[in-house]
């Protein structure tokens, strides 16, 4: 495993994050911790099949295309992760064991078994740290320019987990800090009686989350974590449809803020 520390990302591997519309002028900054499904060449696909690497265990299906569509509608920057959450989960504290999953939804991740500290640190240094540094740099630049920022973290969830069929179409997650925007956005979405909207569902934001607490809380930023059911945004039409819904909800909520 020591060799992994120096050869994790090879020349043909892409950068750990992408920034779309970096000069966007809206108050929103979009991020997606789990948008990518790539695995560094040196990790040999983590011992998984291509089908497993395309499942919800490896990637938040639809967030890259949906995020790009929403960034265009809002004129917002969009920073999104390139690599699979199974390589390292950028919404987890890198020092915690669950940042590199050994098992997910019944699938054993062969390439994550028995990693030594050097191998873990290589993944943190190559992928986790640069992604969060890019978010911090964007926030710092916007603050220096006097630009208001509302952090929108985009995620998606599988329609069925552990035998439970999840009824929600979309969820708004929030916890500490400035929750007024998240609450206002929740109300906007709940006004659409054709959809089932979760308040801290299908997940509750708590101390296991890393990105919003790291970036929004200490800067006293408004924020929301958005979860959309994956079957709704698995293709271009669905992504465009939900980008439109979110654009309407976010702008309406923002206009209502004091």
Secondary structure by P-SEA (a helix, b strand, c coil): cccccccccccccccccccccccccccbbbbbcccccccccccccccccccccccccccccaaaaaaaaaaaaacbbbbbbcccccccccccccccccccccccccccccccccccaaaaaaaaaacaaaaaaaaaaaaaaaaaabbbbbbbbbbccccccccccccccbbbbbccccaaaaaaaaaaaaccccbbbbcccccccccccccccccccccbbbbbbbbccccccccaaaaaaaaaaaaaaaaaaaaacc
